Amino acid sequence: MNEYSLTIQCVFEFLGTMIMILLGCGVVACVSLKKSKGEGGGWIVVTLAWGLAVMCGVLVAGPFTGAHLNPAVTIGLASAGKFPWAMVVPYVLAQILGAYCGATLVYVFYKDHFDATEDQETKLGVFATIPAIKNHWRNVICEVVGTFVLILVILFIGDKSNASEVGLGSIGAIPVALLVVAIGLSLGGTTGYAINPARDFGPRLAHGILPIKGKGDSQWGYAWVPVVGSIIGAVLAAVVYWLVIRGL
């Protein structure tokens, strides 16, 4: 690990995650809220911007933490023996708080457009993931598979590069951006590819707390899906990585 204190590392996990969510949820607001200049931009715009949002978060946090920005990444790396378990909870809390603050900034930025938008689910969709077809167990499988791909690729590329820090930043900002874009384009159509518990929980919490005009339900009954699915996918990726590496 690096020479930075746990406090400094958590500060940068917070900042990196906040930037990622500000830009990621920001693009959803841009293409979906009424009277936005980007309204109707579509899925390609969303997936490309989310990849770039992750890249920006990596550039902020990478030198200090390796850039996890995602509890699934933190838990997956710990499960693979590449990150201390004692640091998992502080990292996860920093990521959730960063996601909450990033989503809050999106609301402040786009408040007039939230006010101009009547559809409640459109407003929630800026903050949290919503499945295209609600089938919770199928939705869990989708989150498991998407996160499995994310973590497995990070582990293998990070291992081959012999990086001193392990995280999204271990494979470089541009490759990880392209990885997230690929997952979004290929596997994002069912659940909106949270593949990150903090990305969904922090903004969903912000939606529940913020005084958004006519916001409606935060759909907490679905909130467990991106959390549980992402964590299962991360642990499965770590197990596969460990078994393959051990067999080499």
Buried (B, 14 or more C-beta within 10 A) or exposed (E): EEEBEBEEBBBBBBBBBBBBBBBBBBBBBBBBBBEBEBBEBEEEBBBBBBBBBBBBBBBBBBBBBBBBBBBBBBBBBBBBEBBEEEBBEBBBBBBBBBBBBBBBBBBEBBBEBBBEBEEBEBBBBBBBBBBEEEEBEEBBBBBBBBBBBBBBBBBBBBBEEEBEBBBBBBBBBEBBBBBBBBBBBEBBBBBBBBBBBBBBBBBBBBBBEBEBEEBEEBBEEBBBBBBBBBBBBBBBBBEBBBEEEEEE
